[in-house]
Each structure stands twice: as structure tokens, then as C-alpha cells.
């Protein structure tokens, strides 16, 4: 294949080009690339300043409390004590509750959309899921607070407590706004994302592999388990990982339904707090030192989500980038 | 039933094995079909279970939101309900104007930076490009409240470290635009990279072979060819940005008057939902449904519209 002179070095080494056109081509490339590097450099600069700004804003808190911000158990504005262990635990707990429901239901729904539902309905459901993934999180929070919270307080949580015989972690009086509610709202929020992404991963498993497995006598479920799920494994794990990152960092929806309790919650029915919800709810009337402590929470949150997100991205790299879903 | 074809030879191991496989398959067929039906049924149930809360949200939005839509709702500013008339809560014109201004300014600087940086990701193979791609991917997944803190540090209170001094301009629409714009840039970047990479290399090379400069090829050939994808990218990023609450939570100041000046305190629809929903007044809490419905309708129209528009443009081209 003959090569097109695309780079300046190729253009210059081409003896057919005259002196004039040579310099012309190099110069124009330069203008083009400088615009491109300008915009990209600006974005890189913003990211760098962003990182520095979060780190710098948290420095006074690290000076004041040291690493006890990570393992301390008391978070109190009055005594300037900043121990975020219960808050980190709350973040992990809400995410775990959300994933506990979202993984089986999300993957099951994705399988059903691709392999069970008939054609016309499949298109409808796929676009519905993508639209629901675009619904702003504050709307999920609103629904959780005004519709789910009363229902949880009067029906779900008392019933759960009775069924389990008031054993840990189902023993405390139901409060509606609680750790469990926050987990459930997160579940509903990340569900469309998991369904949309794993549907993509499942539907790109080659159709001839599916039919080949069927033709040697496997049942549909056997094909799904032995061919489809292994083939889509990376995409599905990636979808779950990205959803985890989103659940860890969700702010407003959680802040609306979890209350504000920076201590270890005694049960699933008690108020708690997450890193993001604490930042959102305490930022307004915080002392300068507390702003720094919230900055430290932001740094912890940023590290957690960046790592999880980086792993997830590597896994879904083969799939199309979906704006609004991710 | 299957033995060796020629008498006297030992039985063919492959045939034996095949027979065994078929025997097992036949014997387990009923069980396998049952398991298959059961598991597929479970998948179907999972889909139904998943759809229930999602439909419930849509139902609540429409049922509780639509009756708030009146002329006053769109044109008046909010007021606190009094004891005499607890339902007198005004409208949300301040939030509508605030959202328009904040997201408009954000889009104004995020779209060019995002698309040009996306072009860079699509054209360059340098180390810097792949580093930038990873950065953009991580940025799209970071919690948006972090951008709120960033905007608060940089714009609201200003920057004063290591001898660099930037004065803060206080709670303002600009601070909100700053946070929302930074949220939009990496999304636009990644999505427009995908769209620009979709342009066939033959078209690019044809342009270069005609003697056009790289910049001209990019402006006149690549970007117009990728236009449907770019428009979808921009609109979807915008629809995501319109609904974001966390980045503007503590930076725009939540004013209750209609403010067009972005250097002043402003209101915004998602923020208004958050504040109304957590307010002690019943009527304000109920009004949040009206704002939420408006927000969802805007987001869905932009979202759906961008897809339909891109599909239409693609068809017109053919």
C-alpha cells in the first residue's frame, strides 16, 4: 500500500514536493496541532488544578487530626474531632445494599431483554432503560424521600423486623429515612446503568456461537451460562464496577434519604451518612477547619471512585461509550 | 447399537463416546429443559421487578407533578407560604432563568474545548493523548460534588496559596457554570472522539491527497462528516449537566429573585427541587414534583431529540 504523506517528516522526505509546498505543509500542521494541543492542554491544566485544589483544601485537616481522619470513630463539629470511619463504613454499606439487589436483577433483566423479550418490545425496553439512566439523580432522591420513605417507615421496616425477630441488623425502631432506604434508592438509580451496559456486552456475543451451542443440543439456559455469560464477562463486570463507582459517589439522592448521623448506625433502619452526603449537608455552615475536614473526605472519596472507575473503564473498553449512561 | 463397522475390530472409542454423550443428553433432557425454563423465567421476573420501581417513579412524577403546571408556576418567583395561605408559594421563574444562564454559559465554553480535545484524542497517537484519554474517563466517573468543592475553592472564595492570589467573586452563577462546564468537557471529549474516529480513513486521506492541510481537512471534512455524532454527544452531555445538583449545591447561592446577571447569586431547577423537597412546608414539598417533572421532561426531550435528530441527519446524508 502506498503511504499518504500525513506527517511532516514524510512530507519533507518526499522528493516530489517543492521547497515551497514543503514548508507550507509543515507550517499548517503546526497551526492545527497548536489549537488541538491548546484545548487538550487547557483541560489537562484544569484537571491538575482540580486535583491540587482538593489536596490543598484538605491539608489543614490532616495537620489537625493526622490519619485519625481515616480510622477515628467520632465526627463532631463542636469538639473539632474528625474521624470518618463510620462515614466510610456508611458509604460502603449503602453501596453494598445497592449492589446486592442491582447485580442479580440488573443482569437478569439484561439477559431477558436480549434473549427472552420479542423484537419490538426489546427496542422499546432498551430505549426506556437508556432514558431512565438519564433521569437526574435529584429526582430519584425526591421519589425516595416523599414516596418510599413513608412506605419504608410504616410497612417495609416493621415487617422486616418482625420476620427476622428483631435481630441485628434489623432491630432498631424504623425511621423511614435510613441506611436501608439509601441503599434501595441507590439500587433503583444504578439499575438502568447496569442493565444498559450489560445488555450491550451480552448482545455483542456472536450470534453464530449462540446458535452453534443450541444446535449441539444445549438448552437456552445452558447456552447463556456456558457461552453468553463467559463471552460477556468483562463487559458485565465492567458495568457493575462503573455502577459501584457511581453508587459510592452519589451525592444528592443519598443526602435526601439517609439523614445525617456521623456515627455507626445501630441497625439498617437507622440514619447514617456517606462521604458524599456528609460533604453535601455540612458544607454550608462549616468552620474553616471543618471545610478542610470535608476536603479530606472529598480526597478519600475521589481516591476510592477513581480507582474503581479506572478498573471499570478497562473492562468496558470494547463497548461503545454511552453518554448519559456512564 | 453402534459397534465397529467391520466385525472383529475393537469398537471405535469415538463412537462409544458419542453414544455415551447422547445417552446422558437424552436422560437429562427433561431436567435441563426444566432448569432452562426456570432460569429464563427468573430472568423475566428480574426484568419485571426492575421495571416496577422505574415505572413507579414515572407515574409519581406525572400524577403528582402535572397539576402544578400553570402560568403562575412558570412566570412567578417563589415566596414562602404564610400561615393564612399555605398554598401561596409562587412559581419557579427564577430557577428556570438560572438554569438557562448557568447551563448556557457552561455549554459555551465546554463545547469548543470538548470537541477540539476530542479531535486531539482521535488524531494523536502520542503518550499525552492516551494519558488525557484516561484522565477524561476517570473525570466522567468522579462524583460531581467534588467539582462543587473545586468551584467553591476557586471561584467563590478564590485562590490564595504560594503567592498566587485570585480574588473570589462570591456565590454566583459563574461558579455554577464553571463546575457544570468542567463536568461536561470530558463527556463531550470522549463522545466526540468516538464520533470522529467513526469517519472513514479513506475520506481523511482523500482530503490530504488533494493537498489540503490537516487543519482544513479537520474543519471541512472530518467535523462535518461526524456532525450527527458530535451533535448527539453535545446534547447528551448537556442533558446530563442540566440535571446535576451536587456541583452547584453550595456555589450559586440560591437566590429567590429572577437574576440574569451571572455574577450575582442565582437559582437553578435541580437545586430548587432539592430545597423544596427538604423544606418543612408541605406545599413546597409537593411543588417539588412539578419542578421535577419539568426537569425530567427537559432532559428527556433533549436526550430523545438528540438521538432522533442524529438518526434523521444520518438518513438525509444517504
Interface residues (C-beta under 8 A of the other chain):
Chain A: X4 X5 X6 X21 X24 X25 X28 X29 X31 X32 X33 X35 X36 X37 X38 X39 X40 X42 X43 X44 X46 X47 X49 X50 X53 X54 X56 X57 X104 X105 X106 X107 X108 X109 X111 X112 X113 X115 X116 X117 X125 X128 X131 X132 X134 X135 X136 X137 X138 X139 X140 X141 X142 X143 X145 X146 X147 X188 X191 X192 X195 X217 X219 X220 X221 X222 X224 X242 X245 X246 X248 X249 X250 X251 X252 X256 X276 X279 X280 X283 X284 X294 X295 X298 X301 X302 X305 X306 X309 X310 X312 X313 X320 X321 X323 X324 X326
Chain B: X25 X32 X33 X35 X36 X37 X38 X39 X40 X42 X43 X44 X45 X46 X47 X49 X50 X51 X53 X54 X56 X57 X60 X61 X112 X113 X116 X117 X119 X120 X121 X123 X124 X128 X129 X132 X134 X135 X136 X137 X138 X139 X140 X141 X142 X143 X144 X145 X146 X147 X149 X150 X152 X153 X154 X159 X161 X182 X185 X186 X187 X189 X190 X191 X193 X194 X205 X208 X209 X211 X213 X214 X215 X216 X218 X232 X233 X236 X237 X239 X240 X242 X243 X244 X245 X246 X249 X250 X270 X273 X274 X277 X278 X285 X288 X289 X292 X295 X296 X299 X300 X303 X304
